Amino acid sequence: MARGSFMRDDNYVPITNLGLVTHKQITFAGGTTDAWGDDGGALDGAALFTVTGLVFAQVIATCSTNLTGDTATLEVGITGATAIYIPTETATQVDAGQILFNDAANATYGIVGEEEAVADNLPKYALNGNDIILTVTTANITAGVMDFYCIWTPVSADGIVEDSGN
């Protein structure tokens, strides 16, 4: 019998189908130097979620206040693949009540209203210490509020996803 095949709780009961969620809310204020949404500022390409160890992770986002910002775009991914979780989307197309995700099955991104269901085919990537980042391009996102959710499962003993604190 293989030991350590499943993570175990404090009572040594195997934990299966584990899906933990880490949440981060971003209020965009790109007109302010180095704030979230400032194209080219300190938080452009900054970590939403800090990843330690090996995990499987998915990302989905909701908008609670319309985004504004001329031709600004946003995307969510990792360094070197900045749009794997949420492909490039024009900020002014993101309205309150919408859900943003990457529809891997159809090789497209998705924006749906709150009344529609998101297919359960969100891409899941194995990350080994790769932080999940938010990138703003073209112009500043000057206003709006989004909630980002990382649904993750630890693989290694030190696998964890946390709010980056930015």
N, C-alpha and C positions, 0 to 999 in steps of 0.2 A: 504494500500500500504506500502510495506517495504521500509524504507529509508536506504540508504547506501548499497543497493544491488550491485551497480556498483561504481567503482572509478569514479570521475568526474573531468573534466578539469576546468580551471579558469572561464569558462562560464557556469559551471554546466551541461555540456553535458556529458552523460555517456560514459566512455571509455570501449570499448569491444574489445575482441580478441587482447589484449595487449601482445606483445612479445618484450621485451627490450633486447638489446645485450650489453654485457660488454666484452671487448677484452683485452688480455694480451699476449705480445710477450716474449718468453723466449729464450735467447741465452745460450746454454749449454757450460760450461767451467769446467767440473768436475775435471780437473787436478789442479784447484785452490781451496785451502781450503775454505770451506763454500760458494762456488758459486753454482748456479743451476747446478745440475748434479753430485755434490760431494756426493757419496754414504756415508751416515752417517754424512754428514756435517750439518751445521745450517739450510740449506734450503731443506734438505731431509725430506719430509713429511710436508713441509711448505705450507701455503695457497697461491693458485693462486688467488682465489677470496674470499673476506670477505663477509659473508652473515649476514644481520641484519634482525630481524623479520622473518615472515613467507612468503616464496616464493615457487613457483614451478620452477624448474630449469633443464635444459638440457645442456650438454657439447659436443662440437665437436672440433677437432683440425686439423690443416693443417701443413705440413712440407714444409719449403722453402729452407732449406739446410740440406743435408743428416746428420743423426745422426751417431756418431761413439762412440765406447766404448766397445770393446771385448764382454763380456757376459752381459753387463749392460741391465737392463730392466726398464721400466717406467709404471706407472699406475696412473689414476686420479679417485678420489672419495672423501670420507669424513672419518674422524676418525672412526675406527671400521668397515668400509666398503670401503677400499682404492681403490677398482677397479670397483665401480659401474658405473662410467661414461666411463672410458677407461680401459678395462681389461689389465692385464699384457702383455706387448709387448716387444720383444727384440729390443733394440735401433738400432742395425745395420740392422734391417729389415725395418726401417722407412726411406724412401727416399723423396727427394724433389718432390713436386707435389702430394703427397699422402694425403688422409684424414683419420683420425682415429676417430672411433666412436664405440659405443656399440650398436649392433643390437639386441635389446631386443626381437623382434618378433622371431628371430631365436636362441636366447640364445647363441650368439657368438659375438666376436668383429669383426670389419671390418677394413680393410685397402683397400682403393680403389684409383685408379689413378684419376687425375684431370678430365679425360674425362668421368668418370663414375658418375652416380648419387647415392647419399646416400638416401636410403629409408627413408620416413618420419616417421619412427617408433623408433626414438631415445627415450630412457627411460626418463621419466620426474619424478623427485622425489620432494616431499614436504620437504623443509628444514626449520628448525626453529632456525636460528642462527648457523647452521652447516657450517663452512667454507669448501670450495672445495679445496682439496690439491693435490699436485703432489708428488709422491713417486718414488724414484730411488732405485733399489736393485741390488745386486750381484756384481756390479762394477760401476765405474764412467762413465757417459756419457761425453766424453771429448770435443765434438764439435757438432754443429748443431743448427738449429733455428726452433722453432715451434710457431705457433700462436694458442692460445686457445680462444674459444668463448663460453661464457655462455649465453644461451637464456633463459630469465627468465620472470616471471610474478609475481608481488607483490600480496599477499593475505591480509596481515595485513597492517594497515596504515603506519607502519614503515618498511615494507618489501623493501629491497634493496640489490643488488649485486654490489660490487665494486672491482676494481683491488686492490689486497692486498698491493701494494706498495713495495713488496719484490723484 
